[in-house]
Amino acid sequence: MGTVARPRNIISVGSATTGEATRRELYFFNLFRVLQACIYVGLAYSPLAIAWIDLRFPLLGRINALLYLFFALVLFLRTEKVLGRVNLTVAVAVLYDIVAAVLALASIQDPQSGIAILLMFNIGAGAVLLPPRLAGALALFGAVALAVGATVVRYYDPHYEIGPLESVLFGTAYLASYGMFNVLGRQMRATEALAEQRGTDLANLSQVNDMIIRRMKTGVLVVDDANRIHQLNESAWMLIGSPKPELRDLGAVAPELSRRLYHWRTTGKTDTRAVALAEDVPEVLPRFTRLSPNEATNVLIFLDDTSLVSRRAEELTLSSLGRLSASIAHEIRNPLAAISYSAQLLAESEDLVVADQRMVEIINNHCARANDVVENILQLSRRERSRPELVDVNAWVNNFVEEFKASNDLGMDQLRAVTQPRLIDGLVDPQQLQQVAWNLVQNAIRYGRLPGEPARVAVIARMLGDKGPPVVEVVDRGPGIPPKVAAQIFEPFFTTHEYGTGLGLYLARQLCEANQAALEYVPVAGGGSCFRITLVNQIAPTPGRS
């Protein structure tokens, strides 16, 4: 499916291309040459011809006729074999045509102008099949050869009928024939090349359409009136349970789909309920239509994956929600900044009682929380494109841990970096990786702790196996995450904390996917959680590094 269609049986002829048309033209040209040789043999050997035609040079005429007939037959029988060298074959053949015609005219006592006229067709056919200069040279050679032959024969026979005037006229006719057939040949080649190009374009378009259909997420099947599957794409094959290639009966492959097709054929109504056509495959919504209004047998079936539909709807909803939320967030920031600034000024007052100080602290805490919500919403709506570069993951993890410790007062909590003695390179945008890891470490310190104990968090750089991709893991020794909750933690706006926004992990995964990386939750044996970032492998070793 990935190849581009190319025209078959294309052979270079001069500046044009030829295929089946050239083979046919060469076939008829060689067939005409056989008939032409038979005429020469008839004139030289036939008793009827001998009765009214005298041979001036009998031996020359008969040998010439036999050799020309042999040459014509061999060339005719080898038409298919000479298609690879058309220019050389046709040029030699036309050259021999001229020599044989001149010898035939010289050997006949009473020459017939018909032989000279027959040669005109040979020259014209050469003009069609050969490049213009070569065909013109042969036409000129034919005119000169006829004039020279007539002059030599007249030296032996002063009564020879082809005189100088007739030689000039025949030579002019050969050149005119060359010009006319050359124009005709160019027009034929241009038309043929255009037709072949159109055929190639149609073949390529057909393959592109076939590739698009094969790669469609929507399943597509073609079923005839006998309930047999004629064609299906990859998505349809998976959605009906990946049947064996020899299974073509729709009733045996997908009974429920066959039942719905029968219902649609008989009533014209479509069952709009989602259905799983096999085990461990997503539910689909079947749709039926005929290939054309006049087509009463073949039916086109579309299988819409409901999970894809839901995902697209979710993406559209999130996109719209992100734009709306960003607009609202901008409006919230100004009054939020004023409230926070006023609370800070109020906290500096010496007349505040303890209860008022507690109220000011509550205001500051909630302002900070509201600001975090605004920042997350703005990140959701203005994600920047990733700029991946080759990163030394060991060095990056060490720098990240040092920077996090310098920016946050950890108190009794522990944060450490775990690196490997080997070089680990990964392709990632370091700024976006920093944003993801910062979010994961904050969550680990906040939620990944046992009651009454400090948090113990490690940021690990390692390889998955000997030749696996590089990973960055954030591991804590807290209570872990229940399986039901773990299945939803990356969904937007899902949170188990009363002060959470449910956007942190969703944004983290989106940033990872923008870097062709993967973020997943992995339970830790003995308790705890692990959030693993799987990076892209290094494609080629960096010069100067080992």
C-alpha positions as CSV (number, residue, x, y, z in Angstrom):
1,M,0.0,0.0,0.0
2,G,2.9,2.3,0.5
3,T,4.3,2.0,-3.0
4,V,3.5,4.5,-5.8
5,A,2.0,3.1,-8.9
6,R,4.2,3.2,-12.0
7,P,3.1,2.6,-15.6
8,R,4.0,-0.9,-16.9
9,N,5.7,-1.9,-20.1
10,I,7.1,1.6,-20.7
11,I,10.1,1.8,-23.1
12,S,12.0,4.9,-24.2
13,V,11.5,5.8,-27.9
14,G,13.3,9.0,-28.8
15,S,12.0,11.7,-26.5
16,A,8.7,10.0,-26.0
17,T,7.5,6.9,-24.0
18,T,5.7,4.0,-25.5
19,G,4.0,0.9,-24.3
20,E,1.2,-1.2,-25.7
21,A,0.7,1.3,-28.6
22,T,4.3,1.1,-29.8
23,R,4.2,-2.7,-29.6
24,R,1.1,-2.7,-31.8
25,E,2.6,-0.2,-34.3
26,L,5.8,-2.2,-34.5
27,Y,3.9,-5.4,-35.0
28,F,1.9,-4.0,-38.0
29,F,5.0,-2.3,-39.5
30,N,6.8,-5.7,-39.4
31,L,3.7,-7.4,-40.9
32,F,3.7,-4.9,-43.7
33,R,7.3,-5.6,-44.4
34,V,6.5,-9.3,-44.7
35,L,3.8,-8.5,-47.3
36,Q,6.2,-6.2,-49.0
37,A,8.9,-8.9,-49.2
38,C,6.3,-11.3,-50.6
39,I,5.6,-8.8,-53.4
40,Y,9.3,-8.8,-54.2
41,V,9.4,-12.6,-54.2
42,G,6.3,-12.7,-56.4
43,L,7.9,-10.3,-58.9
44,A,11.1,-12.3,-59.0
45,Y,9.7,-15.9,-59.0
46,S,6.0,-16.0,-59.9
47,P,5.3,-17.5,-63.4
48,L,2.5,-15.0,-63.8
49,A,4.9,-12.2,-63.0
50,I,7.6,-13.6,-65.3
51,A,5.2,-13.7,-68.2
52,W,4.8,-9.9,-68.2
53,I,7.9,-8.7,-66.3
54,D,11.4,-9.1,-67.4
55,L,14.3,-9.1,-64.9
56,R,17.3,-7.1,-65.9
57,F,19.5,-8.8,-63.3
58,P,17.6,-12.0,-62.5
59,L,20.2,-13.4,-59.9
60,L,20.3,-10.0,-58.1
61,G,16.6,-9.7,-58.0
62,R,15.9,-13.2,-56.7
63,I,18.6,-13.2,-54.1
64,N,17.5,-9.7,-52.9
65,A,13.9,-10.9,-52.7
66,L,14.8,-14.1,-50.7
67,L,17.1,-12.2,-48.3
68,Y,14.5,-9.5,-47.7
69,L,11.8,-12.1,-47.1
70,F,14.0,-13.9,-44.6
71,F,14.9,-10.6,-42.8
72,A,11.2,-9.5,-42.7
73,L,10.1,-12.9,-41.3
74,V,12.8,-12.9,-38.6
75,L,12.0,-9.3,-37.6
76,F,8.2,-10.1,-37.5
77,L,8.7,-13.2,-35.3
78,R,11.0,-11.3,-32.9
79,T,8.7,-8.2,-32.5
80,E,8.3,-8.8,-28.7
81,K,12.1,-9.4,-28.3
82,V,13.2,-6.1,-29.8
83,L,10.9,-3.8,-27.8
84,G,13.9,-3.0,-25.5
85,R,15.9,-1.5,-28.4
86,V,13.3,-0.1,-30.7
87,N,15.4,2.8,-32.1
88,L,18.2,0.6,-33.3
89,T,15.9,-2.1,-34.7
90,V,13.6,0.3,-36.6
91,A,16.6,2.3,-38.0
92,V,18.3,-0.8,-39.3
93,A,15.1,-2.2,-40.7
94,V,14.2,1.1,-42.6
95,L,17.8,1.2,-43.9
96,Y,17.5,-2.3,-45.3
97,D,14.0,-1.4,-46.7
98,I,15.6,1.3,-48.7
99,V,18.5,-0.8,-50.0
100,A,16.1,-3.7,-50.8
101,A,13.7,-1.4,-52.7
102,V,16.5,0.2,-54.7
103,L,17.9,-3.3,-55.6
104,A,14.4,-4.5,-56.6
105,L,13.9,-1.5,-58.9
106,A,17.3,-2.0,-60.4
107,S,16.7,-5.7,-61.1
108,I,13.4,-5.3,-62.9
109,Q,13.5,-4.6,-66.7
110,D,10.3,-2.6,-66.7
111,P,10.1,-1.0,-63.3
112,Q,6.8,-0.3,-61.7
113,S,6.5,2.9,-59.7
114,G,4.5,1.0,-57.1
115,I,7.8,-0.3,-55.5
116,A,9.0,3.3,-55.0
117,I,5.6,4.2,-53.6
118,L,5.6,1.3,-51.1
119,L,8.9,2.6,-49.8
120,M,7.2,5.8,-48.9
121,F,5.2,3.9,-46.2
122,N,8.5,2.5,-44.7
123,I,10.0,5.9,-44.4
124,G,6.7,7.3,-42.9
125,A,6.5,4.5,-40.3
126,G,10.1,5.2,-39.4
127,A,9.2,8.9,-38.9
128,V,6.5,7.8,-36.4
129,L,8.7,5.4,-34.4
130,L,12.1,7.1,-34.5
131,P,13.5,10.4,-33.2
132,P,13.1,13.2,-35.8
133,R,16.8,13.6,-36.8
134,L,17.3,9.9,-37.3
135,A,14.1,9.6,-39.3
136,G,14.9,12.6,-41.4
137,A,18.4,11.2,-42.1
138,L,16.8,8.0,-43.3
139,A,14.3,9.9,-45.5
140,L,17.2,11.8,-47.1
141,F,19.2,8.6,-47.6
142,G,16.2,7.0,-49.3
143,A,15.9,10.0,-51.7
144,V,19.6,10.0,-52.5
145,A,19.8,6.1,-52.8
146,L,16.9,6.1,-55.3
147,A,18.6,8.8,-57.4
148,V,22.0,7.2,-57.3
149,G,20.5,3.7,-58.1
150,A,18.6,5.1,-61.0
151,T,21.7,6.9,-62.3
152,V,23.8,3.7,-62.1
153,V,21.1,1.6,-63.8
154,R,20.7,4.2,-66.5
155,Y,24.4,3.8,-67.2
156,Y,23.8,0.2,-68.1
157,D,20.3,0.8,-69.6
158,P,19.7,4.2,-71.2
159,H,16.0,3.3,-71.6
160,Y,15.5,2.9,-67.8
161,E,12.2,4.5,-67.1
162,I,13.0,6.3,-63.8
163,G,14.8,9.3,-64.9
164,P,16.2,12.3,-63.0
165,L,12.8,14.0,-62.8
166,E,11.1,10.9,-61.4
167,S,14.0,10.5,-58.9
168,V,13.6,14.1,-57.7
169,L,9.8,13.7,-57.4
170,F,10.1,10.4,-55.4
171,G,12.8,11.9,-53.2
172,T,10.6,14.9,-52.5
173,A,7.7,12.6,-51.7
174,Y,9.9,10.7,-49.2
175,L,10.9,13.9,-47.4
176,A,7.3,15.1,-47.4
177,S,6.2,11.8,-46.0
178,Y,8.8,12.0,-43.3
179,G,7.6,15.5,-42.3
180,M,3.9,14.6,-42.3
181,F,4.4,11.3,-40.4
182,N,6.8,13.0,-38.0
183,V,4.2,15.5,-37.0
184,L,1.6,12.8,-36.7
185,G,3.9,10.7,-34.6
186,R,4.7,13.6,-32.2
187,Q,1.0,14.2,-31.7
188,M,0.4,10.5,-31.1
189,R,3.2,10.3,-28.5
190,A,2.0,13.4,-26.7
191,T,-1.5,11.9,-26.6
192,E,-0.2,8.6,-25.4
193,A,2.0,10.1,-22.8
194,L,-0.9,12.2,-21.5
195,A,-3.1,9.1,-21.4
196,E,-0.4,7.2,-19.5
197,Q,0.1,10.1,-17.1
198,R,-3.6,10.2,-16.4
199,G,-3.6,6.4,-15.9
200,T,-0.7,6.7,-13.5
201,D,-2.5,9.6,-11.6
202,L,-5.7,7.5,-11.4
203,A,-3.7,4.5,-10.1
204,N,-2.0,6.6,-7.5
205,L,-5.2,8.2,-6.5
206,S,-6.8,4.8,-6.1
207,Q,-3.9,3.6,-3.9
208,V,-4.1,6.8,-1.8
209,N,-7.9,6.3,-1.4
210,D,-7.2,2.6,-0.5
211,M,-4.6,3.7,2.1
212,I,-6.9,6.3,3.6
213,I,-9.7,3.7,3.9
214,R,-7.3,1.2,5.5
215,R,-6.0,3.7,8.0
216,M,-9.4,5.1,8.9
217,K,-10.5,4.7,12.6
218,T,-14.0,4.0,11.4
219,G,-14.5,0.4,10.3
220,V,-15.6,-0.1,6.7
221,L,-17.0,-3.3,5.1
222,V,-18.5,-4.2,1.8
223,V,-21.1,-7.0,1.9
224,D,-23.0,-8.5,-1.0
225,D,-26.6,-9.8,-1.1
226,A,-25.3,-13.3,-0.2
227,N,-24.0,-11.9,3.1
228,R,-20.4,-12.4,2.1
229,I,-17.7,-9.9,3.0
230,H,-15.9,-8.6,-0.1
231,Q,-13.7,-5.9,1.4
232,L,-12.9,-4.5,4.9
233,N,-10.3,-2.2,6.3
234,E,-8.0,-2.8,9.3
235,S,-10.3,-1.1,11.8
236,A,-13.3,-3.2,10.7
237,W,-11.2,-6.3,11.0
238,M,-10.3,-5.5,14.6
239,L,-13.8,-4.4,15.6
240,I,-15.4,-7.7,14.4
241,G,-12.9,-9.7,16.4
242,S,-10.0,-10.2,14.0
243,P,-11.4,-13.2,12.1
244,K,-9.3,-15.5,9.9
245,P,-8.9,-14.3,6.2
246,E,-10.8,-17.3,4.9
247,L,-13.9,-16.5,6.9
248,R,-16.1,-14.3,4.7
249,D,-19.6,-15.1,5.8
250,L,-20.9,-12.2,7.8
251,G,-23.3,-14.4,9.7
252,A,-20.5,-16.6,11.0
253,V,-18.1,-13.7,11.7
254,A,-20.4,-11.2,13.3
255,P,-24.0,-12.6,13.9
256,E,-25.3,-9.5,15.5
257,L,-24.1,-7.3,12.7
258,S,-25.6,-9.7,10.2
259,R,-28.9,-9.6,12.0
260,R,-28.9,-5.7,12.0
261,L,-28.0,-5.7,8.3
262,Y,-31.0,-8.0,7.5
263,H,-33.2,-5.8,9.6
264,W,-32.1,-2.7,7.6
265,R,-32.5,-4.5,4.3
266,T,-36.1,-5.6,5.1
267,T,-37.4,-2.5,7.0
268,G,-35.0,0.3,5.9
269,K,-34.5,1.2,9.6
270,T,-31.2,1.2,11.5
271,D,-30.8,0.0,15.1
272,T,-29.0,2.9,16.8
273,R,-27.9,1.0,19.9
274,A,-24.2,0.5,20.5
275,V,-23.1,-3.1,20.4
276,A,-19.8,-5.1,20.9
277,L,-19.4,-7.5,17.9
278,A,-16.8,-9.7,19.7
279,E,-15.2,-10.2,23.0
280,D,-12.6,-7.6,24.2
281,V,-13.5,-5.1,21.5
282,P,-15.0,-1.6,21.8
283,E,-18.7,-1.1,21.2
284,V,-19.7,0.2,17.8
285,L,-22.6,2.0,16.1
286,P,-23.2,0.2,12.7
287,R,-24.5,2.3,9.8
288,F,-25.6,0.9,6.4
289,T,-25.7,2.4,3.0
290,R,-25.8,1.2,-0.6
291,L,-22.7,1.8,-2.8
292,S,-24.9,3.7,-5.3
293,P,-28.6,4.4,-5.8
294,N,-28.8,1.8,-8.6
295,E,-26.8,-0.8,-6.7
296,A,-29.1,-3.3,-5.1
297,T,-26.7,-5.9,-4.0
298,N,-23.5,-4.6,-2.3
299,V,-23.9,-2.7,1.0
300,L,-21.4,-0.5,2.6
301,I,-21.2,-0.8,6.4
302,F,-19.6,1.8,8.7
303,L,-18.6,0.8,12.2
304,D,-18.2,3.9,14.4
305,D,-16.1,3.2,17.5
306,T,-18.1,4.7,20.4
307,S,-14.9,5.2,22.5
308,L,-13.5,7.4,19.7
309,V,-16.7,9.3,19.4
310,S,-16.7,9.9,23.2
311,R,-13.0,10.9,23.1
312,R,-13.6,13.4,20.3
313,A,-16.5,14.9,22.1
314,E,-14.4,15.2,25.3
315,E,-11.6,16.9,23.4
316,L,-14.1,19.4,21.9
317,T,-15.6,20.0,25.3
318,L,-12.2,20.5,26.9
319,S,-11.1,22.8,24.1
320,S,-14.2,25.0,24.5
321,L,-14.1,24.8,28.3
322,G,-10.4,25.8,28.2
323,R,-11.1,28.9,26.2
324,L,-14.0,29.9,28.4
325,S,-12.1,29.2,31.6
326,A,-9.1,31.2,30.4
327,S,-11.3,34.2,29.8
328,I,-12.8,33.8,33.2
329,A,-9.4,33.3,34.9
330,H,-8.1,36.5,33.5
331,E,-11.1,38.4,35.0
332,I,-10.5,36.7,38.4
333,R,-6.8,37.5,38.7
334,N,-7.3,41.2,39.1
335,P,-9.7,41.1,42.1
336,L,-7.8,38.2,43.5
337,A,-4.5,40.2,43.5
338,A,-6.3,43.1,45.2
339,I,-7.7,40.8,47.9
340,S,-4.3,39.2,48.5
341,Y,-2.5,42.6,48.6
342,S,-5.1,44.0,51.1
343,A,-4.7,40.9,53.3
344,Q,-1.0,41.3,53.4
345,L,-1.3,45.0,54.4
346,L,-3.9,44.1,57.0
347,A,-1.5,41.5,58.4
348,E,1.2,44.2,59.0
349,S,-1.2,46.1,61.4
350,E,-0.1,46.0,65.1
351,D,-3.6,46.3,66.4
352,L,-4.8,42.9,65.1
353,V,-6.1,40.5,67.7
354,V,-5.3,36.8,67.4
355,A,-8.7,35.9,65.9
356,D,-8.2,38.6,63.2
357,Q,-4.8,37.3,62.4
358,R,-6.3,33.8,61.9
359,M,-8.8,35.3,59.5
360,V,-6.0,37.0,57.5
361,E,-4.2,33.7,57.3
362,I,-7.3,32.0,56.0
363,I,-7.7,34.7,53.4
364,N,-4.0,34.4,52.2
365,N,-4.3,30.6,52.0
366,H,-7.5,30.7,49.9
367,C,-6.0,33.4,47.7
368,A,-3.0,31.2,47.1
369,R,-5.3,28.2,46.3
370,A,-7.4,30.3,44.0
371,N,-4.3,31.5,42.2
372,D,-3.2,27.9,41.7
373,V,-6.5,27.1,40.1
374,V,-6.2,30.1,37.8
375,E,-2.6,29.1,36.8
376,N,-3.7,25.5,36.0
377,I,-6.6,26.7,33.9
378,L,-4.3,29.1,32.0
379,Q,-1.9,26.3,31.3
380,L,-4.7,24.2,30.0
381,S,-5.6,26.8,27.4
382,R,-2.1,28.1,26.4
383,R,0.0,25.0,26.1
384,E,3.2,25.8,24.1
385,R,4.7,23.5,21.5
386,S,7.4,21.2,22.8
387,R,11.0,21.9,21.7
388,P,12.7,18.5,22.4
389,E,16.5,18.3,22.7
390,L,18.9,15.6,23.8
391,V,19.1,15.6,27.6
392,D,21.5,13.8,30.0
393,V,18.8,12.4,32.3
394,N,21.1,11.7,35.2
395,A,22.4,15.3,35.3
396,W,18.9,16.6,34.8
397,V,17.5,14.6,37.8
398,N,20.3,15.9,40.0
399,N,19.8,19.5,39.0
400,F,16.0,19.2,39.4
401,V,16.3,17.8,43.0
402,E,18.8,20.6,44.0
403,E,16.5,23.3,42.5
404,F,13.4,21.9,44.2
405,K,15.1,21.8,47.6
406,A,16.4,25.3,47.1
407,S,12.9,26.6,46.2
408,N,10.8,24.8,48.8
409,D,11.2,24.4,52.6
410,L,10.9,20.6,53.0
411,G,11.3,20.5,56.8
412,M,11.4,16.9,57.9
413,D,10.4,15.6,54.4
414,Q,13.0,13.8,52.3
415,L,13.7,14.3,48.6
416,R,16.6,12.5,47.0
417,A,17.9,11.8,43.5
418,V,18.8,8.3,42.3
419,T,21.0,8.1,39.2
420,Q,22.9,5.4,37.3
421,P,26.6,5.1,36.6
422,R,25.9,4.7,32.8
423,L,25.0,7.5,30.4
424,I,21.2,7.9,29.9
425,D,20.1,10.2,27.1
426,G,16.5,11.2,26.2
427,L,14.8,13.4,23.8
428,V,12.5,15.9,25.6
429,D,11.8,19.5,26.2
430,P,13.6,20.1,29.5
431,Q,11.3,23.0,30.5
432,Q,8.2,20.9,30.1
433,L,9.8,17.9,31.8
434,Q,10.6,20.3,34.7
435,Q,7.0,21.3,34.9
436,V,5.7,17.7,34.9
437,A,8.3,16.5,37.5
438,W,7.6,19.6,39.7
439,N,3.9,18.7,39.8
440,L,4.5,15.0,40.5
441,V,7.0,15.8,43.4
442,Q,4.6,18.3,44.9
443,N,1.8,15.7,44.9
444,A,4.1,13.0,46.3
445,I,5.2,15.3,49.2
446,R,1.6,16.4,49.8
447,Y,-0.2,13.1,49.5
448,G,2.4,10.4,49.5
449,R,3.1,10.1,53.2
450,L,1.9,7.8,56.0
451,P,0.0,9.5,58.9
452,G,2.3,11.2,61.3
453,E,5.4,10.5,59.3
454,P,7.5,12.7,57.0
455,A,7.3,12.1,53.2
456,R,10.1,10.1,51.6
457,V,10.3,10.9,47.9
458,A,12.9,9.8,45.3
459,V,13.3,11.0,41.7
460,I,15.0,8.2,39.8
461,A,16.7,8.1,36.4
462,R,17.2,4.7,34.8
463,M,16.7,2.6,31.7
464,L,13.9,0.0,31.3
465,G,16.0,-3.1,30.8
466,D,19.4,-3.1,29.0
467,K,18.2,-1.6,25.8
468,G,14.9,-0.1,26.9
469,P,13.9,3.6,26.8
470,P,15.0,6.0,29.5
471,V,12.6,6.8,32.3
472,V,12.2,9.3,35.1
473,E,10.3,8.0,38.1
474,V,8.9,9.9,41.1
475,V,8.4,7.3,43.9
476,D,7.0,7.8,47.4
477,R,6.5,5.5,50.3
478,G,3.0,6.6,51.2
479,P,-0.3,4.6,51.3
480,G,-0.5,4.3,47.5
481,I,-3.6,4.8,45.3
482,P,-6.6,2.4,45.2
483,P,-7.0,0.7,41.8
484,K,-10.4,2.3,41.2
485,V,-9.0,5.8,41.8
486,A,-5.8,5.1,39.8
487,A,-7.9,4.4,36.7
488,Q,-9.3,8.0,36.8
489,I,-6.4,10.1,38.2
490,F,-5.4,11.4,34.7
491,E,-8.9,12.5,33.7
492,P,-9.5,16.2,33.8
493,F,-11.2,17.7,36.9
494,F,-11.0,14.4,38.8
495,T,-9.7,14.9,42.3
496,T,-10.0,13.2,45.7
497,H,-8.9,16.2,47.7
498,E,-11.2,18.9,48.7
499,Y,-8.8,21.6,47.6
500,G,-7.7,20.0,44.4
501,T,-8.5,21.1,40.9
502,G,-8.1,17.8,39.1
503,L,-6.0,19.4,36.4
504,G,-2.4,18.8,37.5
505,L,-2.0,15.2,36.4
506,Y,-4.1,15.8,33.3
507,L,-1.8,18.6,32.3
508,A,1.2,16.5,33.1
509,R,0.2,13.7,30.8
510,Q,-0.7,16.2,28.0
511,L,2.8,17.7,28.3
512,C,4.4,14.2,28.1
513,E,2.4,13.3,25.0
514,A,3.5,16.5,23.4
515,N,7.0,15.2,23.8
516,Q,6.1,11.7,22.5
517,A,6.7,10.5,26.1
518,A,4.3,8.5,28.3
519,L,3.2,9.2,31.9
520,E,1.7,6.3,33.8
521,Y,1.0,5.3,37.4
522,V,2.7,2.1,38.7
523,P,1.9,0.6,42.1
524,V,4.9,0.0,44.3
525,A,5.3,-3.3,46.1
526,G,5.2,-2.9,49.8
527,G,3.3,0.4,49.6
528,G,3.7,3.6,47.9
529,S,3.2,5.1,44.4
530,C,5.4,5.5,41.3
531,F,4.7,7.9,38.5
532,R,6.8,6.9,35.5
533,I,7.8,9.2,32.6
534,T,9.0,7.1,29.7
535,L,11.0,9.2,27.3
536,V,12.0,8.7,23.7
537,N,15.1,6.8,23.0
538,Q,18.2,8.5,21.7
539,I,18.2,7.9,18.0
540,A,21.9,8.3,17.3
541,P,24.9,8.6,19.7
542,T,26.2,12.1,20.3
543,P,29.7,12.7,19.0
544,G,32.3,13.0,21.7
545,R,30.3,11.2,24.3
546,S,30.7,7.7,25.6
